[in-house]
Amino acid sequence: MTRFNIDGERMLSDLRKLRTFGECGKGVKRRAFTDADIQARRWLASRMTEAGLTVHVDPVGNVFGIPEGATNSILVGSHSDTQPEGGWLDGALGVIVGLEIARASREAGGPPIACVSFQDEEGRFSTLTGSRAWTGVLSLADVDLLADSDGVRFEEERKKASLIGTVSEVPTDWFRSFLELHIEQGPILDTSGERIGVVRDIVGIRGERMSFIGEQNHAGTTPMNLRRDAFQGLVRFTTDLNSKLRGIAGPATVWTIGHVAVHPNAASVIPGRVDFSVQWRDPSDELLQRMREVVHQTALATAEAMRLEWTTSDYSAIPATHCDPTIVAALERAAVTAVPNGWRPITSGALHDAANVSKLMPMGMLFVPSINGISHNFDEDTAVDDLVLGAETLARAINLLTN
Protein backbone atom coordinates (compact mmCIF):
# COMPACT_ATOMS: atom_id res chain seq x y z
CA MET A 1 0.00 0.00 0.00
CA THR A 2 1.31 3.45 -0.93
CA ARG A 3 2.52 5.50 2.02
CA PHE A 4 1.28 9.06 2.46
CA ASN A 5 2.28 12.21 4.31
CA ILE A 6 0.03 14.94 5.65
CA ASP A 7 0.22 18.62 4.74
CA GLY A 8 0.70 20.31 8.10
CA GLU A 9 -0.01 23.84 6.87
CA ARG A 10 -3.24 22.74 5.18
CA MET A 11 -4.30 20.96 8.35
CA LEU A 12 -3.61 24.07 10.47
CA SER A 13 -5.50 26.28 8.02
CA ASP A 14 -8.60 24.09 8.30
CA LEU A 15 -8.26 23.92 12.08
CA ARG A 16 -8.14 27.70 12.32
CA LYS A 17 -11.14 28.02 10.00
CA LEU A 18 -13.19 25.65 12.16
CA ARG A 19 -12.36 27.88 15.12
CA THR A 20 -14.24 30.78 13.49
CA PHE A 21 -17.59 29.02 13.86
CA GLY A 22 -18.71 30.15 17.31
CA GLU A 23 -15.43 31.91 18.11
CA CYS A 24 -15.53 33.80 21.40
CA GLY A 25 -12.29 35.51 22.37
CA LYS A 26 -9.62 32.81 22.50
CA GLY A 27 -12.25 30.08 22.83
CA VAL A 28 -15.35 28.75 21.12
CA LYS A 29 -19.04 28.39 21.91
CA ARG A 30 -20.37 25.67 19.60
CA ARG A 31 -22.95 23.55 21.39
CA ALA A 32 -24.62 20.68 19.56
CA PHE A 33 -27.23 21.78 16.99
CA THR A 34 -26.78 25.50 17.64
CA ASP A 35 -26.39 27.74 14.61
CA ALA A 36 -22.59 27.74 15.02
CA ASP A 37 -22.55 23.93 15.14
CA ILE A 38 -24.70 23.53 12.04
CA GLN A 39 -22.60 26.08 10.13
CA ALA A 40 -19.42 24.28 11.17
CA ARG A 41 -20.78 20.91 10.08
CA ARG A 42 -21.91 22.32 6.72
CA TRP A 43 -18.40 23.68 6.20
CA LEU A 44 -16.85 20.35 7.24
CA ALA A 45 -19.11 18.56 4.78
CA SER A 46 -17.98 20.92 2.01
CA ARG A 47 -14.31 20.29 2.83
CA MET A 48 -14.91 16.54 2.78
CA THR A 49 -16.51 16.85 -0.64
CA GLU A 50 -13.60 18.95 -1.93
CA ALA A 51 -11.27 16.23 -0.65
CA GLY A 52 -13.02 13.68 -2.86
CA LEU A 53 -14.90 12.02 -0.02
CA THR A 54 -18.59 11.16 -0.03
CA VAL A 55 -20.45 12.91 2.78
CA HIS A 56 -22.88 10.93 4.91
CA VAL A 57 -24.95 12.53 7.67
CA ASP A 58 -26.58 10.04 10.01
CA PRO A 59 -29.90 10.58 11.84
CA VAL A 60 -28.29 12.09 14.96
CA GLY A 61 -26.07 14.55 13.09
CA ASN A 62 -22.78 12.65 12.97
CA VAL A 63 -20.95 13.72 9.78
CA PHE A 64 -18.80 11.18 7.91
CA GLY A 65 -16.50 11.63 4.91
CA ILE A 66 -15.98 8.27 3.23
CA PRO A 67 -13.86 7.27 0.20
CA GLU A 68 -16.05 6.38 -2.76
CA GLY A 69 -16.87 2.68 -2.77
CA ALA A 70 -14.80 1.91 0.32
CA THR A 71 -16.44 -0.46 2.79
CA ASN A 72 -13.37 -1.38 4.87
CA SER A 73 -11.92 2.01 5.79
CA ILE A 74 -9.95 3.09 8.81
CA LEU A 75 -12.10 5.73 10.52
CA VAL A 76 -10.31 8.76 12.01
CA GLY A 77 -12.00 11.60 13.86
CA SER A 78 -13.50 13.06 17.02
CA HIS A 79 -16.18 15.70 17.72
CA SER A 80 -16.60 19.36 16.74
CA ASP A 81 -19.15 20.50 19.33
CA THR A 82 -17.88 22.27 22.46
CA GLN A 83 -18.59 22.92 26.09
CA PRO A 84 -20.70 26.04 26.83
CA GLU A 85 -17.38 27.85 27.18
CA GLY A 86 -14.99 25.60 25.31
CA GLY A 87 -11.49 25.60 23.92
CA TRP A 88 -10.68 25.61 20.22
CA LEU A 89 -8.92 22.24 20.13
CA ASP A 90 -11.00 19.86 22.27
CA GLY A 91 -12.44 17.48 19.66
CA ALA A 92 -11.83 19.89 16.79
CA LEU A 93 -8.20 18.81 16.45
CA GLY A 94 -9.17 15.16 15.96
CA VAL A 95 -11.83 16.04 13.40
CA ILE A 96 -9.51 18.14 11.25
CA VAL A 97 -6.66 15.66 11.52
CA GLY A 98 -9.09 12.96 10.40
CA LEU A 99 -10.01 15.09 7.38
CA GLU A 100 -6.36 15.78 6.54
CA ILE A 101 -5.30 12.14 6.86
CA ALA A 102 -8.22 10.96 4.70
CA ARG A 103 -7.42 13.64 2.11
CA ALA A 104 -3.66 13.04 2.08
CA SER A 105 -4.06 9.28 1.76
CA ARG A 106 -6.50 9.63 -1.12
CA GLU A 107 -4.18 12.06 -2.95
CA ALA A 108 -1.24 9.66 -2.59
CA GLY A 109 -3.19 6.54 -3.53
CA GLY A 110 -2.85 5.25 0.01
CA PRO A 111 -5.19 3.14 2.12
CA PRO A 112 -8.88 4.07 2.33
CA ILE A 113 -9.34 6.47 5.26
CA ALA A 114 -12.70 7.87 6.36
CA CYS A 115 -13.21 10.78 8.75
CA VAL A 116 -15.97 11.72 11.19
CA SER A 117 -17.25 14.47 13.43
CA PHE A 118 -19.45 12.94 16.11
CA GLN A 119 -22.33 15.00 17.50
CA ASP A 120 -22.86 16.13 21.11
CA GLU A 121 -19.80 14.56 22.65
CA GLU A 122 -19.77 17.41 25.15
CA GLY A 123 -23.16 16.58 26.60
CA ARG A 124 -25.73 19.22 25.76
CA PHE A 125 -28.16 16.31 25.89
CA SER A 126 -26.11 13.41 27.28
CA THR A 127 -22.52 12.24 27.46
CA LEU A 128 -21.10 11.16 24.07
CA THR A 129 -24.58 11.24 22.54
CA GLY A 130 -23.63 10.90 18.87
CA SER A 131 -21.21 8.00 19.25
CA ARG A 132 -23.48 6.21 21.72
CA ALA A 133 -26.32 6.37 19.20
CA TRP A 134 -24.16 5.32 16.24
CA THR A 135 -22.69 2.34 18.07
CA GLY A 136 -26.06 1.21 19.44
CA VAL A 137 -25.24 1.89 23.09
CA LEU A 138 -28.43 3.99 23.02
CA SER A 139 -31.31 3.33 20.65
CA LEU A 140 -32.61 6.20 18.53
CA ALA A 141 -35.86 6.02 20.48
CA ASP A 142 -33.97 6.49 23.75
CA VAL A 143 -31.86 9.30 22.32
CA ASP A 144 -34.97 11.13 21.18
CA LEU A 145 -36.22 11.27 24.78
CA LEU A 146 -33.15 13.19 25.95
CA ALA A 147 -33.52 16.88 26.75
CA ASP A 148 -31.08 19.67 27.51
CA SER A 149 -31.11 21.85 30.63
CA ASP A 150 -33.77 24.10 29.08
CA GLY A 151 -36.06 21.17 28.30
CA VAL A 152 -35.35 21.16 24.55
CA ARG A 153 -35.78 17.63 23.21
CA PHE A 154 -33.13 15.89 21.14
CA GLU A 155 -35.90 14.58 18.89
CA GLU A 156 -36.66 18.15 17.77
CA GLU A 157 -33.07 19.33 17.47
CA ARG A 158 -31.84 16.42 15.38
CA LYS A 159 -34.19 17.48 12.58
CA LYS A 160 -31.51 20.09 11.87
CA ALA A 161 -29.24 17.30 10.62
CA SER A 162 -30.94 17.68 7.23
CA LEU A 163 -29.48 21.21 7.03
CA ILE A 164 -26.03 19.62 6.84
CA GLY A 165 -26.81 17.11 4.11
CA THR A 166 -29.01 14.22 3.12
CA VAL A 167 -29.67 12.08 6.19
CA SER A 168 -29.10 8.32 5.97
CA GLU A 169 -27.86 5.46 8.11
CA VAL A 170 -24.11 4.85 8.21
CA PRO A 171 -23.42 1.16 8.96
CA THR A 172 -20.70 0.57 11.51
CA ASP A 173 -19.38 -2.41 9.53
CA TRP A 174 -18.13 -0.07 6.80
CA PHE A 175 -15.07 0.50 9.00
CA ARG A 176 -12.24 -1.77 10.19
CA SER A 177 -10.83 0.33 13.05
CA PHE A 178 -10.98 3.76 14.69
CA LEU A 179 -8.23 6.22 15.59
CA GLU A 180 -8.55 9.50 17.46
CA LEU A 181 -6.03 12.28 18.08
CA HIS A 182 -6.89 14.52 21.03
CA ILE A 183 -5.35 17.08 23.31
CA GLU A 184 -4.51 15.54 26.67
CA GLN A 185 -6.77 17.91 28.67
CA GLY A 186 -4.46 17.40 31.62
CA PRO A 187 -0.97 18.38 32.80
CA ILE A 188 1.09 15.19 32.49
CA LEU A 189 2.68 15.75 29.06
CA ASP A 190 3.08 19.48 29.57
CA THR A 191 4.69 19.03 32.97
CA SER A 192 7.07 16.30 31.81
CA GLY A 193 8.03 18.08 28.59
CA GLU A 194 6.94 15.09 26.50
CA ARG A 195 5.13 15.71 23.22
CA ILE A 196 3.16 12.53 22.49
CA GLY A 197 1.04 10.32 24.72
CA VAL A 198 0.08 6.87 23.45
CA VAL A 199 -3.20 6.03 25.16
CA ARG A 200 -3.45 2.51 26.54
CA ASP A 201 -6.64 2.85 28.57
CA ILE A 202 -9.61 5.15 29.03
CA VAL A 203 -10.73 5.19 32.64
CA GLY A 204 -13.97 3.71 33.84
CA ILE A 205 -16.21 6.01 35.85
CA ARG A 206 -18.44 5.27 38.81
CA GLY A 207 -20.67 7.78 40.53
CA GLU A 208 -23.47 8.06 43.06
CA ARG A 209 -25.64 10.70 44.67
CA MET A 210 -25.75 10.51 48.45
CA SER A 211 -27.31 12.28 51.42
CA PHE A 212 -26.62 12.62 55.12
CA ILE A 213 -29.76 13.50 57.09
CA GLY A 214 -29.47 14.84 60.61
CA GLU A 215 -31.55 17.31 62.60
CA GLN A 216 -32.09 20.93 61.62
CA ASN A 217 -31.86 23.11 64.73
CA HIS A 218 -30.90 26.49 66.17
CA ALA A 219 -27.19 27.30 65.71
CA GLY A 220 -26.97 29.31 68.91
CA THR A 221 -28.86 27.25 71.44
CA THR A 222 -27.99 23.65 70.58
CA PRO A 223 -24.94 22.30 72.47
CA MET A 224 -22.23 20.83 70.27
CA ASN A 225 -22.48 17.36 71.82
CA LEU A 226 -26.20 17.16 71.03
CA ARG A 227 -26.01 18.20 67.41
CA ARG A 228 -26.75 15.94 64.45
CA ASP A 229 -25.09 18.19 61.89
CA ALA A 230 -25.36 16.77 58.39
CA PHE A 231 -22.70 19.04 56.95
CA GLN A 232 -20.18 18.06 59.61
CA GLY A 233 -20.98 14.49 58.62
CA LEU A 234 -19.88 15.31 55.07
CA VAL A 235 -16.69 16.91 56.37
CA ARG A 236 -15.83 13.79 58.36
CA PHE A 237 -16.78 11.50 55.47
CA THR A 238 -14.58 13.43 53.04
CA THR A 239 -11.58 13.38 55.36
CA ASP A 240 -11.88 9.66 56.09
CA LEU A 241 -12.57 8.77 52.45
CA ASN A 242 -9.49 10.62 51.23
CA SER A 243 -7.33 8.70 53.68
CA LYS A 244 -8.78 5.29 52.83
CA LEU A 245 -8.79 5.72 49.05
CA ARG A 246 -5.19 6.89 49.00
CA GLY A 247 -4.32 3.53 50.51
CA ILE A 248 -5.68 1.57 47.55
CA ALA A 249 -5.34 4.05 44.67
CA GLY A 250 -3.36 3.28 41.52
CA PRO A 251 -1.34 5.83 39.53
CA ALA A 252 -4.37 6.91 37.47
CA THR A 253 -7.00 6.82 40.26
CA VAL A 254 -8.95 10.00 40.99
CA TRP A 255 -12.07 10.77 43.01
CA THR A 256 -14.20 13.87 43.48
CA ILE A 257 -17.04 15.20 45.61
CA GLY A 258 -18.25 17.66 43.01
CA HIS A 259 -21.78 18.68 43.95
CA VAL A 260 -22.91 19.69 47.43
CA ALA A 261 -26.29 21.10 48.46
CA VAL A 262 -26.80 22.04 52.12
CA HIS A 263 -30.29 22.44 53.59
CA PRO A 264 -31.50 24.92 54.68
CA ASN A 265 -28.21 26.70 53.88
CA ALA A 266 -28.68 29.45 56.46
CA ALA A 267 -26.07 31.07 58.71
CA SER A 268 -27.94 30.48 61.99
CA VAL A 269 -29.31 27.01 61.32
CA ILE A 270 -27.58 23.68 61.88
CA PRO A 271 -27.77 21.87 58.53
CA GLY A 272 -30.33 19.09 58.71
CA ARG A 273 -29.50 17.59 55.35
CA VAL A 274 -26.65 17.59 52.86
CA ASP A 275 -26.91 16.10 49.38
CA PHE A 276 -23.68 15.39 47.51
CA SER A 277 -22.15 13.48 44.63
CA VAL A 278 -19.19 11.12 44.73
CA GLN A 279 -17.38 10.16 41.51
CA TRP A 280 -14.30 7.97 41.08
CA ARG A 281 -12.26 6.96 38.02
CA ASP A 282 -9.64 4.34 37.20
CA PRO A 283 -8.72 2.05 34.27
CA SER A 284 -9.32 -1.06 36.43
CA ASP A 285 -12.94 -2.16 36.81
CA GLU A 286 -11.88 -4.34 39.75
CA LEU A 287 -10.40 -1.38 41.59
CA LEU A 288 -13.46 0.71 40.79
CA GLN A 289 -15.64 -1.90 42.48
CA ARG A 290 -13.32 -2.02 45.50
CA MET A 291 -13.50 1.77 45.71
CA ARG A 292 -17.28 1.63 45.77
CA GLU A 293 -17.11 -0.74 48.71
CA VAL A 294 -14.83 1.70 50.54
CA VAL A 295 -17.12 4.65 49.73
CA HIS A 296 -20.11 2.80 51.17
CA GLN A 297 -18.25 1.52 54.24
CA THR A 298 -16.95 5.00 55.00
CA ALA A 299 -20.36 6.63 54.57
CA LEU A 300 -22.05 4.06 56.80
CA ALA A 301 -19.39 4.44 59.50
CA THR A 302 -19.76 8.22 59.36
CA ALA A 303 -23.52 8.04 59.73
CA GLU A 304 -23.28 5.69 62.71
CA ALA A 305 -20.62 7.78 64.46
CA MET A 306 -22.51 11.05 64.02
CA ARG A 307 -26.07 9.75 64.49
CA LEU A 308 -27.09 10.54 60.91
CA GLU A 309 -29.13 8.75 58.29
CA TRP A 310 -27.29 7.90 55.08
CA THR A 311 -29.00 7.33 51.73
CA THR A 312 -27.62 6.66 48.26
CA SER A 313 -29.17 6.66 44.77
CA ASP A 314 -28.51 7.13 41.06
CA TYR A 315 -25.50 4.82 40.85
CA SER A 316 -23.88 5.02 37.42
CA ALA A 317 -21.12 2.84 35.98
CA ILE A 318 -19.16 3.35 32.77
CA PRO A 319 -16.66 0.52 32.25
CA ALA A 320 -12.99 1.10 31.56
CA THR A 321 -11.83 0.83 27.95
CA HIS A 322 -8.60 -0.77 26.79
CA CYS A 323 -7.08 0.24 23.47
CA ASP A 324 -6.33 -2.42 20.86
CA PRO A 325 -2.83 -3.87 21.43
CA THR A 326 -1.92 -3.98 17.71
CA ILE A 327 -2.88 -0.33 17.25
CA VAL A 328 -1.09 0.67 20.46
CA ALA A 329 2.08 -1.06 19.19
CA ALA A 330 1.90 0.84 15.89
CA LEU A 331 1.31 4.15 17.69
CA GLU A 332 4.30 3.46 19.97
CA ARG A 333 6.54 2.64 16.99
CA ALA A 334 5.43 5.85 15.30
CA ALA A 335 6.06 7.84 18.47
CA VAL A 336 9.55 6.37 18.89
CA THR A 337 10.39 7.49 15.34
CA ALA A 338 8.87 10.95 15.77
CA VAL A 339 10.20 11.80 19.25
CA PRO A 340 12.45 8.99 20.56
CA ASN A 341 12.70 10.38 24.09
CA GLY A 342 9.63 12.59 24.06
CA TRP A 343 6.65 10.28 24.42
CA ARG A 344 5.04 8.10 27.06
CA PRO A 345 2.22 5.57 27.49
CA ILE A 346 -0.71 7.29 29.15
CA THR A 347 -4.18 6.68 30.57
CA SER A 348 -7.01 8.97 29.55
CA GLY A 349 -8.80 10.34 32.59
CA ALA A 350 -11.53 11.81 30.36
CA LEU A 351 -14.13 9.98 28.31
CA HIS A 352 -13.96 10.06 24.51
CA ASP A 353 -16.05 8.85 21.58
CA ALA A 354 -13.34 6.23 21.07
CA ALA A 355 -14.60 4.39 24.15
CA ASN A 356 -17.97 3.76 22.48
CA VAL A 357 -16.50 2.90 19.08
CA SER A 358 -14.16 0.36 20.72
CA LYS A 359 -17.20 -1.82 21.45
CA LEU A 360 -17.45 -2.55 17.71
CA MET A 361 -13.94 -2.33 16.27
CA PRO A 362 -10.26 -2.04 17.26
CA MET A 363 -9.46 1.44 18.62
CA GLY A 364 -6.45 3.58 19.46
CA MET A 365 -5.77 7.14 20.60
CA LEU A 366 -2.90 9.63 20.67
CA PHE A 367 -2.57 12.69 22.92
CA VAL A 368 -0.66 15.91 22.41
CA PRO A 369 0.10 18.30 25.32
CA SER A 370 -2.33 20.84 26.72
CA ILE A 371 -0.46 23.99 27.76
CA ASN A 372 -0.65 24.22 31.57
CA GLY A 373 -3.04 21.25 31.49
CA ILE A 374 -5.98 23.55 30.66
CA SER A 375 -9.11 22.37 28.83
CA HIS A 376 -12.87 23.08 28.92
CA ASN A 377 -11.75 26.69 29.15
CA PHE A 378 -11.30 29.56 26.68
CA ASP A 379 -7.55 29.48 27.54
CA GLU A 380 -7.11 25.94 26.19
CA ASP A 381 -4.15 25.74 23.79
CA THR A 382 -1.38 23.55 22.38
CA ALA A 383 1.86 24.55 20.68
CA VAL A 384 1.52 24.61 16.89
CA ASP A 385 4.50 22.29 16.45
CA ASP A 386 2.82 19.74 18.73
CA LEU A 387 -0.42 19.92 16.73
CA VAL A 388 1.45 19.06 13.55
CA LEU A 389 3.62 16.44 15.26
CA GLY A 390 0.53 14.67 16.59
CA ALA A 391 -1.03 14.55 13.13
CA GLU A 392 2.21 13.31 11.56
CA THR A 393 2.61 10.62 14.21
CA LEU A 394 -0.95 9.38 13.72
CA ALA A 395 -0.42 9.25 9.94
CA ARG A 396 2.84 7.36 10.44
CA ALA A 397 1.04 4.80 12.61
CA ILE A 398 -1.64 4.30 9.95
CA ASN A 399 1.09 3.71 7.37
CA LEU A 400 2.57 1.06 9.68
CA LEU A 401 -0.82 -0.60 10.14
CA THR A 402 -1.52 -0.76 6.41
CA ASN A 403 1.89 -1.72 5.03
N, C-alpha and C positions, 0 to 999 in steps of 0.2 A: 504494500500500500504506500502511495506517495506521501512523504512527510510534508508538513506545512509549517509556516511561521506566521505569527500574528503581526499586524501593523499597530504598534503601540500608539502612535499619534492619532490614527483613525479611531482607535478604541477610546482614547481620552477625549477626543472631540465629541463622540457620541455620548460619553458619560457626562460631559459638561452640558450638552444640550438637554439631556434628560433632567438635569438639575433645574432647568428653567421652568419646568412645569410644576407650579406650586412653590417656587422659590420664595423664601422668607428670610432676609438677611443672609447669614451664612448657611442656614438650614433649609428645610423643605416641609411644607404641609401638603401631603398628598394622600389623604385617606381614601380607602376603597370606595369606588363608584362616585366620588366627588367629581366636579368638573375637571379639576387638575388631573385626576387619575384617568379619566376617560380620554382627555386630550393626550396624555402621555402614552396611553396604550394605542391610540390611533397612530401616533407618531412612530412608536415601536413597530407596529404592523407595517407601516410604510417602509421603514428601514429593512425589515425582513424581506419584503417584496423586492426592494432594490437589490438586496443581496442574492436574489434568485431563489429564495425560499417560498414555500407555499404557506400562507397564513391560515391558521385554524383557531377559532375562538370557541371555547367550550361553553356549556350552559351557565357556568358560574363566573365567567369572565377571565379565566386563564387564557393567555395568548401564547400560541405555539408558532414557531417558524420551522418548517420541516422540508428537507430536500425532496424534490419531486420524485415520486415513486419509491422513496426509501421506507421500508417497513422494519428495519433493524438498526435504527440510528442510536448513537450515544446522545443522550439528552443532557444539555448543560444549561443551567439557569438559576434563578432565585425569584425574588419578588420585587415589584417596583412601587408598591404602596408604602406609606410611612406611618410612624407614630403621629399623634396630634401635633407634636413639635419634634420633628425627626431630623436626623442628619441626612446628608446628601449621598452617602455611600451604603448605608445599611440596606441590603437587598439589591439596590440599583447597580452596584459594582458587579454582582454575579449575573445579573440580567444582561448587561452590556458586554461583559466578557463572553457570555454564552453566544450572543449575536456575533461578536468578532471572531470567535473560534469557528462557528458554523460557516461564516462568510469566507474566512481565510482558507479553511479546508476545501470548500467548494471551488474557490479560485485556483487552488493548487492541484485539484484532482485527488484530494485526500479522502479519508474515510467519511461516510455520511454522518454529519453532526446536526442535530436539531437543537433549538433553543426555546426557552420558555420564560415567561413572567407569570408567576402564580399570583392569584388574587387574595387580598385580605390576610396576608400572613401576619400583619401587625394587630389584628384582633379588633377591628371596628365591630364585627359581629361575633367572632369567636376565634380562638387561637388557630392559626394555620388553616383558615377556612377553605381556601381554594385547593390546596393540596390534599386536605382531608376528604373533600368531596371527590376529587379526581381519582384518588386511590381507593375509594369506597369505604373509608373509615367512617364517614357519615353519608347516609343516603341523601339524594336530592330533596326528598320530602322532609327529612330532618333539618337540612340546611335552610330550607325555605321558612321554617318556623323561627329561626334565629332573628333577634332584633338588636339594634344598637342601643346606646344609653338614652336616646331620645324616643325609643319605641318604634323606630323605622324598621320595617321588616325586610329581611334579605330577599324574600320572594319578589318584592316590588323593585328593589334596587337592581337586581340582576337582569331585569329587562333592558337595562342600559347596555348590556353586553352587545346587543345588536347594533349599537352606535359605533362599535369598534370594527365589526365585520360580520359576515354571515356566521350564525351560530350553528355548531354541529358537535356531535360527540367526538372525542379524541381517544381512541382505544389505548390503554396502557401497554398492550403487547406490541405496539409499534416500536418500542424502545428496548434496548438491550441492557442499558445501565444509566446511572445518573451521577453527574458531577456538579459540585457547587463551590464557587469561590466566594468567600465572605470576609469582611473585616472581623477581627477577633472580638470586638466589643468588650474587651477586658484589657488588663495591664501587663499580662505575662510577657508577650513578645516585645512590647515597647520597653518594659523595664529591663529585660535581659539583653536588648540590642539585637535580637534575632529577627529575621525578616520573613520567614515562612514557618507556618505551623501546619503540620500534617495531622489532621484530625483522625483519631482512632475510635473515639466514642462520643456520643451525645448523651448527656446525663438524663437519667430518669428523674421524674418530679413527683413528689407526694405532697399533699396538702390537706388540711382540715380547718374547719371553723370550730372554735371552742368558746365556752363561757365559764366563768366563775361567778357564782351567785351567793351573795352574803346577805347582809342586812343594812339597808339604808337607814342612817340615823344622824342625829345632830353632831356636828364636828366639834362643838365646844363643850358639850355636857356628857359625852360618852367616854368613860375611862378607857385607856388604851388596852387594858387586859380583857375588856368585855367586847371589844369591837370584832365584827366579822367583815373586814374590809376587803372587798373583791379586788380592788386595784392592788393592794399590798400582796394579795395572793398572786397576781400576775407578776409582780416584781420578784417574789420568791421563786416562782416557777421558772422565770427567765434565767435567773442566776443559777439555779440548780441544773436546768437543762443545758446551759452553756458548758458547765463543768462536766456533765456526764457525756455529752456528745463529743466533746474534745477527746475523750478517752477512747472512742471507737472510730473517729473520723479517719477517712483516707485523704490522700493529697488533693482530691478534687471535691471533697465534701463541703457543702455549704448549707446553712439553715437560716431562716429569717422569720421574725414575728413582724409582719408588715402592715397589718391593719389592727387598730385598737379603737374601740368605742366604749367610753366610760359613761355609766348612767348613775345619777342624773347629770353628771358633769358640772357640778356647782361647787364654788369655793368653800361653802360652809356645811357641806353635806358629805358624810362618809359614803363612798361609792357602794351601792348595793349590788351592782352587776358590772362586769366587764366582758365584752365580746372581743375576740381576737382571732387572728389567723396564724397558723404555723405552716411553713413550707420548708421542705428539705430536698436537696438534690445530690445525686451521685451517679456514676456510671455503673454501679453494682446494684442490681435489684435485690440481692440478698441483704446487702448493707442497708438499703432503703427500708426493708421490712424490719430489720433489727432496730433502726432508728425510730420507726413508728412505735415499736414496743417500749422504747425508752421514753418517748414523748408521753405515751399513755401512763406509764408507771410514775413518771415525774409529776404529771398533772394530778393523778389520783392521790399521791403522797402529799402534795401541796394542799389539796382540798381537805384531806383528813387532818393535817396538822393545824390548819387555820379555820376549821369548822365551816367550810364552804361546800356548796354543791358544784359539781363539775359536769358539764354536758359537752358532747361533741357531735358534729354533723357535717354533711357535705364533704365526705372524704373523696379525694380525687387521686388517681394514679396514672401517670404516663410512664410506660416502661422505658428503660435505657435502650439506646440504639448503638450497635457496633458496626463500624464501617467494614466493607468487604476487604478481606485480607489481600486479594490480588490487586485491587485498586490501591490500597494503602501502600503496598510494595512499590507499585509504579510511581506513586506520588513521592515516596521517599527517595527513589532513584533519581527522579527529576529534581527534587530539592537538593540532593547531594551535588548534582551537576551545576545547578544554578548558584547555590551559596553553600559550599562544602562545610563551613563551620558556622553557618548562620541560620540554621533551622532546628526545629525540635518536634517530637511527637507531642500532641496536645489533646486535651479533652474539651469539648464544647460545653460550657455551662449554660448556654442559651439553647432554646429549641430552634429548629430550622425545618423548612419544607423537606429537606433531605431525609429527616426521620420518618416521615410518612411514606415517601417514595421507596425507602429501603424495604418496606414490607412487600414490595412487588418485584424489585430488581436490585442487582448489586449497586452499592452507593459509596461515594467517597467525597471528602471535603478538604479544601485548603483554606487556611487563614493567612491574612496579612495584618500587620500591626495597626492598632488604633492609637493615635497619638494621645498620650496621657491616659489611655484606657477608656476614653470617653465615647459613649454611644447613646442613642435615644436622647439626643441633645443637639441643639443647633451648632454647637462647637465641635461635633464629630468631624474627624479628618484623618487622613493617611497620607504619607509622603508620596508624591507623584511617582518617584522611582519604584516604590514598593507596589503601587497599583499595577504598573507595567510588569514588574518582576513576577507578581502573582499570576497575571494572565499568561506570561511566557512559560512559567513553571507548569501551569495546568495544561497548556497546549503540549508541552514536552511530554507530560505524563500520558496524554491521549495518544501521541505518536508511539510511545512505548507499548501501550495497550493494543495498538492496532497494527503493529509491525513485528 
